[in-house]
């Protein structure tokens, strides 16, 4: 019971911090929380939660806007009912103008994995994702640009 209460308290604290704009979190911690939310949304197939962290001004090199990106994510969610996502943040650089430049490597598999070593043996789909997030006010970081390409599972190490 005690560990459940501690877990619930932690979840409530994080939710409150994010709901209030994350004032007590550093910009890097706020960006990490957004990345974790994107990972959770992808794994659970929660397209609405994914869209919530994408800016209305999203535009990428493929010509995708927010609506196109949401359609792309929805297509992949519908194609893969059983998803497990494993991410590793390689870098987060916070710029003066409220922009974060982030590099993430993400693997998507059909089953849960214990770590990156297991992913290499599974031939999982692994992507290097470069993304920019903007602070749209009070720590509300949103994805404004992304580019992704396949990469080797060893990039997760």
C-alpha positions, 0 to 999 in steps of 0.5 A, spaced: 500 500 500 505 504 501 509 503 495 502 504 491 501 511 495 508 513 493 507 512 486 501 515 486 504 521 489 509 521 484 504 521 478 500 526 481 506 531 482 509 530 475 502 531 472 501 538 477 508 540 474 506 539 467 499 542 468 502 548 471 507 549 465 512 545 469 515 552 473 519 547 478 522 543 472 528 546 468 527 547 460 531 540 459 526 537 464 520 539 461 523 537 454 524 530 457 517 530 459 514 531 453 519 526 449 516 521 455 509 523 453 510 522 446 513 515 447 507 513 452 502 516 447 506 512 441 506 505 445 499 506 447 496 508 440 494 515 443 494 519 437 490 525 441 495 525 446 501 525 441 497 531 437 497 535 444 504 535 444 505 537 436 505 545 435 499 548 430 505 551 426 509 544 425 512 543 418 517 538 416 521 537 410 516 532 407 511 538 407 507 535 413 503 539 417 500 537 424 494 534 420 499 530 416 503 528 421 497 526 425 494 522 419 501 518 419 501 516 426 494 514 426 496 510 420 502 506 423 497 505 430 492 502 426 497 498 422 501 495 428 496 493 434 501 491 439 507 496 439 513 497 444 517 503 444 524 504 446 527 511 446 534 514 448 535 521 448 542 523 445 542 530 446 538 536 448 540 543 446 536 549 449 537 555 445 536 562 448 529 563 443 525 558 447 527 552 442 530 545 444 534 541 439 533 534 440 536 528 437 532 521 439 533 514 437 527 510 438 525 503 436 519 500 435 517 493 436 511 488 436 513 486 443 516 488 450 524 488 450 529 488 456 534 493 453 538 495 446 542 489 446 535 485 445 533 490 440 539 488 435 537 481 435 530 482 434 531 486 427 527 492 430 525 498 426 530 503 429 530 511 427 534 517 429 529 523 430 532 530 430 526 534 432 525 542 434 521 543 440 518 551 442 516 553 448 509 556 446 509 559 453 510 557 461 514 551 459 509 548 454 514 545 449 511 543 443 514 539 437 515 544 431 519 540 426 522 533 425 526 529 421 527 521 421 531 516 418 532 509 419 539 507 423 542 501 426 540 498 433 547 500 435 545 507 435 541 506 441 547 504 445 
